[in-house]
Amino acid sequence: MSHDLTTLELLMSSVPETVDPRSTISPAMIANFTSDPSTARSVAGNGTVQAAREAPRSTAPPEMASALADLPTLSIGGDSALLARTASPSSPHAVPVAESADLAVHAVLGEGGFGIVYAAEQRSLGREVALKVVKATDRPRELAALLHEARLMGSLEHPGIIPIHALGTDSAGRPVLVMKRIEGTSWQELLDDPEHPAWESLAPDPADRLAAHLDILEQVTTTIAFGHSRDILHRDIKPSNVMIGSFGEVYVADWGIALEMSATNRFHGPIGTPAFLAPEMAIGDADAMDERTDVYLLGATLHYVLVNGPRHRGNTVRDVLLSAAQSAPIDYPSSVPAALGELANRATSFHKDDRPATALEFRDGIGEYLKHRASVALAARAAASLEEGVRAATATDDEHGARARSLLVQARFGFGEALREWPENPDALEGLERALDAALAIEIADRSLRAARAILGEMKSPSDASRESVAALDAALAAERRERDEALAFARDHDPGVARRKRTIFLAILAIAGTGLTIGMRHSRLTGTGAPVPHTIVLPLGLALLLSPVAFWLRADLGKSAVNRRFLAIIYVVCGASATLRAIAYVYQTRIEHMMTFELLLIATATAILGVTFQRIFFWVAAGSVACAFLAQQFPLWLEIFYVPPFLGLIALSTLAQKSGTIAKTKV
């Protein structure tokens, strides 16, 4: 079925430029056009176009006269003005009108290039019928075409084919075809007019229109399959050749260029409606035409239903024919269900072997879609939510982020319901993956690892990129957790608020013990007349030993942080320093009031260190200790009294810090 461009151009030159791409190219049209010497062309080395000129002439006028003579004469009457349309140069008086005719014409139902269809009353049976006649009775090819159509349709008795009531001639010997009159409209009119009154009974809800069109196409396909079972190809399947009755009946009309597959003398040349043609029809390869040629036309009709436009387009009829000869696949928009787009492309494939083998196989494809249309509808609604959710996800505010999540949840639920109805729904499978990808992107952006893992788990076959993004988020969050834990541990280790209550208890015990020791020192001094007292060296050591069980009891709390550990260390260092100071005073025979003044300065230094490294509150104790050291020098008689304020200050300030929760700045 390969032809070079020059051959195609020569073949297509046999088609008049004035032909509407949506009208039918018939052998009679080609013959009338090519019989004019001014349009005669030939193909060098190929007799295709010449055969196109000669084939329609196989019926000579004498043979036509014999065929017509065998037909019964029909009595036709009615509106003479309407019947005058059939006048021709060779028959200027048109269809003769009989006053008492059985067939009374009263209206025109339709008119084409070569014929007219009238509405008439068949008086003998009291019913409405349709009469089809040719307009130019001086053209035997057109008369032969009408006889061919009548006899072929008469041989096909099927609910989807308009019944033929009679074939005869008028009183002038011209053929008249009497058919059932269809009360309804053409499918083309329904496609062109969404507000057509017939939709009220067929599909009032616009959402059901696609299903209604597909139901019509299924019935058309069944009728075509019946024709194939009788070895007949229709070759002109299109919406304008389909009639829809008042009660939804579907009829395939216009079998005028139908081909009996057993015929040996086939017409070679472009034939059919250019906007719908299969490649073998566009190039006039009659020998290549078979059931799959009609399957192509069914696919082109499905294309029209899906996009409300013809399969082949062009600025001229020859451009359209060239498009048909090439028959490139269509990239359907997302609004077209993927299953139907795939079926239309497969049925209109350039290579016949790629098309469904039979009309019934094509019908099964439509039936499969209709069976799952609930799933398809769910998937379509979910797809709308998905697209809206993806748009909302691009916004940066929290309100849009929440809306995007909500829409994507709706989309995922909708796709899930669609797959529950039809697990193999390709639109739902693809849409669900897209929805999960979009939801995963949102959770990754929000650093929600648990939600991201849940979404990843829903994916049937997650991509490497999806896995890597979740793994990267997991690693990043783990690193952040480690940093946060280290920071919290560091902060807790240096937080003076840790174990504050236990520390207050320890300080209270220290203050009470210190006060007791002070009383003891005063007693020693008074009994020793101011001389150094050796046994006072052990008093700080005794204080340290006394505090050790308390420190052991509180070790679980005081040992939790570096601050408290430093606190204990300072206390014990002060005790040790105090013992050392008393030992030095004993060795050098220093008077006790001088030694105790230095000890108060030692306490002031220790509490100042606590203020710097622990809590600023201890600066008050340090200041008080310095003041007491100064007073001790001025009033040595009351030396021991000046020991009491630092210890009482420790108790009071620690209690105040405990109650107020004050935590001072800690130097690290």
Beta strands, then each sheet from edge to edge (+ up, - down):
strand 1: 76-78
strand 2: 103-111
strand 3: 115-122
strand 4: 127-134
strand 5: 164-169
strand 6: 175-180
strand 7: 184-186
strand 8: 232-233
strand 9: 242-245
strand 10: 250-252
strand 11: 259-260
sheet 1: 1+ 2+ 3- 4+ 6- 5+
sheet 2: 7+ 9- 10+
sheet 3: 8+ 11-
end
